[in-house]
Amino acid sequence: MSTDILRFATAGSVDDGKSTLIGRLLFDSKSIFEDQLDAVERTSRGRGEEQTNLALLTDGLRAEREQGITIDVAYRYFATPRRTFIIADTPGHIQYTRNMVTGASTSDLAIILVDARKGLQEQSRRHAFLTTLLQVPHVVVAINKMDLVDYSQERFDEIKDEFTAFATKLDVNDLTFVPISALHGDNVVDRSINMPWYDGSSLLHHLEHVHIASDRNLIDARFPVQNVIRPQRAADPELHDYRGYAGMVSGGVFKAGDEIMHLPSGLTSRIAKILTADGELDEAFPPLSVTMLLEDDIDISRGDMLCRPNNQPEASQDIEAMVCWMAESRKLTPRSKLVIKHTTRTAKVMVRDVRYRLDVNSLHRDEEAEDLSLNEIGRVSMRATQPLFADEYKDNRLTGGFVLIEEGTNTTVGAGMIVRAE
């Protein structure tokens, strides 16, 4: 049985082979049903292609298949005896930056593909920056299409040195390079005999063994309350006074008997029980969804937070954040009024100032910028109508991230990463 789940995103320039790589992973790990494979083979023959086009397994939209590109984020699932995987196949085009941000925001690892013939492209640099901005803990640079450069070690080393030099400007904790050919399967699932000079593991072996347990914040205990559970028609007399607080653990470890503090009231209590649908737990940690029962009756509702008395998040109405703007119909400007969804708390916010717009290709900060348009990223200061219980995004992705919503249409128009809560 699979022991844990690894979420990873693929990124890179257009036609670097992201969808083909995922198709190869699914095919070689025997995670495709026969009818799926038959449909892809029929489509490939109908298009006059000599080989089965494995990219069709993920490029599901008609526009994607016609153009041979990825537009939307495609999620695929497969498992090996060691691990379960959730893949987010993200688009490479600059006009789909928001889709890339969506796919990478929940990922444990990012695979950035680089075409061995073309080397490091502008889009490859942009995606490398976005993965570090989103604090993706592990980055794998898969240098693809090695078969088209005769499996040259010199070409691999050249691209590796170029990317390593660029990565010094970024905040990359774990960087790995793998030479592959997604079309032929070299170094994807099994080691390739065509590259005896490469002494590392295959891509799938790396994905199976990369250590992700320590990536989660197990120090700062955070439990945003999602719902209060009160059985109304319980036949069991013991449930008459039942009051459970349901939510997903966003940080730290909670145990029965631990002292906790409720925010915003500042009242303290102790955990009586930790329950799940499968029964009682001794402890809860990210990303478990649980119901907590407390020893004392406290007025707690959705949007509140449970934490440690001596380790609290910042409770602030004023925040500074890096925002990726996702709306086509309007720009983000000072005095824009929006709704913020942060953990389980929803509040209204007003943009106070756009500090700068960031050029994701050159990393230049345009401090003269007055607004953010579609797919642009910048540092923004905002004020909320009620306190947000937040950590910096670099410390906790769950309590440091948020989305911005347009109130009239209920459309998600932005995603943000908190840099500072004042």
C-alpha positions in Angstrom: 0.0 0.0 0.0 1.1 3.6 -0.7 2.4 5.2 2.5 2.0 8.9 1.6 0.9 11.4 -1.1 3.3 13.5 -3.2 1.8 16.4 -5.1 3.9 17.7 -7.9 3.6 20.2 -10.7 5.2 20.2 -14.1 6.3 23.5 -15.6 8.6 24.8 -18.3 8.6 26.4 -21.7 6.1 25.6 -24.5 6.8 22.3 -26.2 9.4 21.2 -23.7 7.4 17.9 -23.3 5.5 18.3 -20.0 2.4 16.4 -21.1 4.5 13.8 -22.9 6.5 13.2 -19.7 3.3 12.7 -17.6 1.9 10.4 -20.3 5.1 8.4 -20.1 5.0 8.2 -16.3 1.4 7.0 -16.5 2.2 4.5 -19.3 5.4 3.0 -17.8 3.9 2.8 -14.3 0.9 0.9 -15.8 -1.6 3.5 -14.5 -3.6 3.8 -17.7 -6.8 1.8 -18.4 -6.9 -0.1 -21.7 -9.8 1.9 -23.1 -7.9 5.2 -22.4 -4.8 3.8 -24.2 -7.0 2.6 -27.1 -8.6 6.1 -27.4 -5.2 7.8 -27.5 -3.9 5.3 -30.1 -6.9 5.9 -32.3 -6.5 9.7 -32.0 -2.8 9.4 -32.8 -3.5 7.3 -35.9 -6.2 9.7 -37.0 -3.8 12.6 -36.9 -1.2 10.7 -39.0 1.3 10.3 -36.2 3.7 7.3 -36.3 3.9 6.8 -32.5 1.3 6.8 -29.8 1.1 10.5 -28.6 1.2 10.1 -24.8 0.7 13.9 -24.4 -3.0 13.3 -25.3 -3.5 11.6 -22.0 -3.4 15.0 -20.2 -4.2 17.5 -23.0 -8.0 16.9 -22.6 -9.4 20.2 -24.0 -10.2 20.3 -27.7 -8.2 23.5 -28.1 -5.2 21.9 -26.4 -5.3 18.9 -28.8 -5.7 21.1 -31.8 -2.8 23.3 -30.9 -0.7 20.7 -29.2 -0.3 22.8 -26.1 -1.5 22.8 -22.5 -3.9 25.6 -21.5 -5.7 24.6 -18.3 -4.2 22.8 -15.3 -4.8 19.1 -15.8 -4.7 16.9 -12.7 -3.8 13.2 -13.0 -3.4 10.5 -10.3 -1.2 7.4 -10.2 0.3 5.2 -7.6 3.3 2.9 -7.1 3.8 0.5 -4.2 5.7 3.2 -2.4 3.7 6.4 -2.9 0.6 7.9 -4.3 1.0 10.9 -6.7 -1.1 13.8 -7.7 0.2 15.6 -10.8 -0.6 19.1 -11.9 0.2 19.6 -15.6 0.5 23.4 -15.9 0.7 25.5 -19.1 3.9 27.2 -20.3 2.5 30.2 -22.0 2.8 33.6 -20.3 -0.9 34.3 -20.7 -1.6 31.3 -18.5 0.6 32.3 -15.6 -2.4 32.3 -13.3 -3.0 28.6 -14.1 0.7 27.9 -13.3 0.3 29.6 -9.9 -2.9 27.6 -9.2 -1.2 24.2 -10.0 2.0 24.9 -8.1 0.5 26.5 -5.0 -0.3 23.1 -3.3 2.6 21.2 -4.7 5.4 19.5 -2.7 7.7 19.4 -5.7 8.0 21.0 -9.1 9.5 19.5 -12.2 10.8 22.2 -14.6 11.4 20.8 -18.0 14.1 22.2 -20.3 14.5 21.3 -24.0 18.1 20.0 -24.4 18.3 21.6 -27.8 17.1 25.1 -26.8 18.5 25.4 -23.3 17.1 27.7 -20.6 14.3 29.8 -22.1 12.6 32.9 -20.7 9.5 30.8 -19.8 11.7 28.3 -17.9 13.2 31.1 -15.9 9.8 32.5 -15.1 8.5 29.2 -13.9 11.6 28.6 -11.8 11.0 32.0 -10.1 7.3 31.3 -9.6 8.0 27.9 -7.9 10.3 29.6 -5.5 7.9 32.5 -4.9 5.3 29.8 -4.1 7.8 28.2 -1.7 7.7 24.8 -3.4 10.2 22.9 -1.3 11.8 20.6 -4.0 12.7 21.4 -7.6 13.7 18.9 -10.2 15.1 20.2 -13.5 14.4 17.5 -16.1 16.5 18.2 -19.2 14.3 16.6 -21.8 14.8 15.5 -25.5 18.3 14.2 -24.7 17.8 11.8 -27.7 17.9 14.8 -30.0 21.3 15.9 -28.8 22.8 12.3 -29.0 22.6 12.0 -25.2 25.4 14.4 -24.8 26.9 14.8 -21.4 28.5 18.1 -22.4 25.1 19.6 -23.3 23.6 18.3 -20.0 26.4 19.9 -18.0 26.1 23.2 -20.0 22.4 23.6 -19.1 23.0 22.4 -15.6 25.6 25.1 -15.0 23.4 27.8 -16.6 20.4 26.9 -14.4 22.5 26.7 -11.3 23.9 30.2 -11.9 20.3 31.5 -12.3 19.1 29.7 -9.2 21.6 31.6 -7.0 19.2 34.6 -7.4 16.3 32.5 -6.1 15.4 30.8 -2.8 15.9 27.1 -3.8 16.3 24.6 -1.0 16.5 21.4 -2.9 17.6 21.3 -6.6 18.1 18.1 -8.6 19.0 17.6 -12.3 17.9 14.6 -14.3 18.6 14.0 -18.1 15.6 12.3 -19.7 13.8 11.5 -23.0 10.1 11.5 -22.3 9.3 10.3 -25.8 11.5 7.1 -25.5 11.3 6.7 -21.7 15.0 7.2 -20.9 15.6 7.9 -17.2 11.8 8.4 -16.6 10.8 5.2 -14.8 14.0 3.1 -15.4 17.7 4.1 -15.7 18.7 4.6 -19.3 21.5 2.5 -21.0 22.0 5.4 -23.4 23.4 7.7 -20.7 26.0 5.6 -18.8 27.7 8.8 -17.7 24.7 9.8 -15.5 25.1 8.2 -12.1 21.9 9.6 -10.5 18.5 7.9 -10.1 15.6 7.9 -12.6 12.9 10.5 -12.3 10.3 8.2 -10.8 12.8 6.8 -8.3 13.6 10.3 -7.1 9.8 11.1 -6.8 9.3 8.0 -4.8 12.1 8.7 -2.3 12.2 12.5 -1.9 11.7 13.3 1.7 8.6 15.6 2.2 7.6 14.9 5.8 9.8 17.6 7.2 8.5 20.2 4.8 5.4 20.8 6.8 5.4 23.2 9.7 5.2 21.0 12.8 6.2 23.7 15.2 3.6 26.5 15.0 0.2 24.9 16.0 -2.6 26.3 13.9 -6.2 25.0 13.7 -8.6 27.3 11.7 -12.1 26.3 12.7 -14.2 25.4 9.6 -17.4 24.3 11.3 -19.1 23.9 14.7 -20.7 20.5 15.0 -23.8 20.3 17.2 -26.0 17.1 16.6 -29.6 18.4 16.7 -31.6 15.2 16.6 -29.3 12.9 18.4 -31.0 9.9 20.0 -27.9 9.3 22.1 -28.2 11.3 25.4 -24.4 11.8 25.4 -24.6 13.9 22.3 -27.0 16.5 23.8 -24.1 18.6 25.0 -21.8 17.6 22.1 -19.9 20.6 20.7 -17.1 19.8 18.2 -14.9 22.1 16.2 -14.1 20.7 12.8 -11.3 21.9 10.5 -8.0 21.0 8.9 -4.8 21.2 11.0 -2.6 23.8 9.3 0.5 23.6 11.4 2.0 22.0 14.5 0.9 18.9 16.4 -2.2 18.8 18.6 -2.6 16.2 21.3 -5.4 15.4 23.8 -4.8 17.2 27.0 -2.8 20.1 25.3 -3.6 23.6 26.4 -4.9 25.8 23.5 -5.8 29.4 23.1 -8.8 30.6 21.1 -8.4 33.6 18.8 -9.8 36.3 18.8 -11.0 36.0 22.4 -7.7 35.0 24.0 -9.5 32.4 26.2 -7.7 29.2 27.0 -8.8 25.6 27.4 -7.6 22.0 26.9 -8.3 19.5 24.2 -10.6 16.8 25.5 -10.7 14.6 22.4 -9.5 14.6 18.8 -12.0 12.7 16.5 -12.1 11.7 12.9 -14.7 9.6 10.9 -12.5 6.6 11.7 -12.4 7.1 15.4 -10.4 8.9 18.1 -6.8 10.0 17.6 -4.0 10.6 20.1 -2.6 13.4 18.0 -3.3 15.5 14.9 -0.9 17.1 12.5 -1.0 18.7 8.9 -2.9 18.1 6.7 -5.4 15.9 8.8 -9.0 17.0 8.9 -10.3 16.4 12.4 -12.9 17.4 15.0 -11.7 18.7 18.3 -13.6 18.7 21.6 -12.6 21.1 24.4 -12.9 20.8 28.1 -14.5 24.2 28.4 -17.4 25.9 26.6 -16.1 28.8 24.6 -17.9 30.8 22.0 -16.2 29.6 18.9 -17.4 30.0 15.3 -16.1 29.6 11.7 -13.1 31.7 10.9 -11.7 31.5 14.5 -8.4 29.8 15.2 -7.0 27.5 17.9 -3.3 27.8 18.7 -0.8 27.5 21.6 -0.9 30.3 24.3 2.8 31.0 23.8 2.9 30.6 20.0 0.3 32.7 18.3 -0.1 33.9 14.7 -0.1 37.7 14.0 -3.6 39.0 14.5 -3.6 41.9 12.1 -5.9 43.9 9.8 -2.9 45.3 7.9 -1.0 42.9 5.6 1.6 43.1 2.9 1.6 40.4 0.3 2.9 39.3 -3.1 -0.3 39.1 -5.2 -0.8 37.3 -8.6 -3.6 39.1 -10.3 -6.0 36.7 -12.2 -8.8 39.0 -13.5 -9.2 39.9 -17.2 -12.0 42.4 -16.7 -10.4 44.7 -14.2 -7.0 45.8 -12.7 -5.8 45.8 -9.1 -5.5 49.4 -8.2 -5.2 51.4 -4.9 -8.6 51.7 -3.1 -9.9 48.5 -4.9 -12.4 46.9 -2.6 -12.4 43.0 -2.6 -13.2 40.0 -0.4 -10.3 38.1 1.1 -10.6 34.3 1.9 -7.8 33.5 4.4 -7.9 30.0 5.9 -11.6 29.7 6.9 -12.0 33.4 7.6 -13.7 35.7 5.0 -13.5 39.5 5.3 -13.6 42.6 3.1 -10.4 44.3 2.2 -9.3 47.5 0.6 -6.0 47.9 -1.3 -4.0 50.7 0.2 -1.0 50.7 -2.1 0.8 48.8 -4.9 4.4 48.9 -3.7 5.9 47.5 -6.9 5.3 45.3 -9.9 7.7 42.4 -10.4 9.0 41.5 -13.8 9.1 37.7 -13.4 11.6 37.3 -16.3 14.3 39.8 -15.2 13.3 40.0 -11.5 13.2 43.8 -11.8 11.0 45.7 -9.4 9.0 48.5 -11.1 8.3 50.8 -8.1 6.6 53.3 -10.4 3.8 50.9 -11.1 0.3 51.9 -10.0 -1.7 48.8 -10.8 -1.6 45.0 -11.6 -3.1 43.6 -14.8 -3.9 40.0 -15.7 -1.0 37.5 -14.8 1.1 40.3 -13.3 2.7 39.9 -9.8 3.5 42.6 -7.4 3.8 43.6 -3.7 0.6 45.0 -2.3 -0.5 46.4 1.0 -4.1 45.9 2.2 -6.4 46.6 5.1 -9.1 44.1 6.2 -12.3 44.9 8.0 -11.4 42.3 10.7 -8.2 40.8 12.0 -6.6 37.9 10.1 -4.7 35.3 12.0 -1.7 35.0 9.7 1.8 33.7 9.5 4.3 34.7 6.8 4.0 32.5 3.8 7.6 31.4 4.0 6.8 29.9 7.5 3.5 28.4 6.7 1.9 28.1 3.3 -1.5 27.3 4.7 -1.9 30.3 7.0 0.2 32.6 4.8 -1.8 32.2 1.6 -5.1 33.7 0.6 -7.4 34.3 -2.4 -9.1 37.6 -3.4 -12.7 37.5 -4.6 -14.8 40.0 -6.5 -17.8 40.6 -4.3 -20.4 41.2 -7.1 -19.6 38.1 -9.2 -18.0 35.9 -6.6 -15.1 35.3 -9.0 -11.6 34.6 -7.8 -9.5 37.5 -9.0 -6.2 37.1 -7.2 -4.0 34.9 -5.1 -1.6 36.2 -2.5 1.3 35.2 -0.3 1.7 37.2 3.0 5.1 38.8 3.4 4.3 40.7 6.5 1.4 41.1 8.9 1.7 44.3 10.9 
